[in-house]
Amino acid sequence: MSGHSKWHNIKEKKGATDAKRGKVFTRHAALIAIAAKSGGDPSMNPGLRFAIDNAKRDNVPNANIERAIKRGTGELKGEAQIEEITYEGYGPGGIAVIVECLTDNKNRTFTNLRILFDKRGGNIGGTGSVAWMFERQGTSYVPKYPVNIEDAETAKKVLGFVDALEEDEDVSNVTSNFDIPEELMEKIAD
């Protein structure tokens, strides 16, 4: 029986690793498809070249990269187009959150995020509801007004909320304005 238990443990770890790798590949494919909308030739499209280089760094197979380029340029008929969408809202402890998504189905993405916000003690807001609390620098948002989290219970809720958002298949980036002191982070990590 020990052989079975060992295989079961290996299978569990492999499944989790494969799921994470699949999400990374999917995210890269979406970024490549969006960049390819401006042109499918990486030598003429620096955004596409950058997306391809990042994908290769994460060992995305060439076939996946080529399919994503064709999807972005419209060469793959019947494939839904990938869109960039940004959602804003508030999470537990009053934190502000900007959620950047890459999706082929806006309705699915919005429904999943609304449920996630509701279950985790937040609420999704309209465009501009929290963006004013952040400054756009290059391709990322930097919070102007950090929210200090001082108690362990709220810190756990905030971290769980952000983790849940990041696990959604359509979410490409989550930015928030929370600040948890290092000693509190160490306390809740135990």
Beta strands, then each sheet from edge to edge (+ up, - down):
strand 1: 83-90
strand 2: 96-103
strand 3: 123-125
strand 4: 134-137
strand 5: 140-143
strand 6: 147-148
strand 7: 171-176
strand 8: 178-179
sheet 1: 3+ 1- 2+ 7-
sheet 2: 4+ 5-
sheet 3: 6+ 8+
end
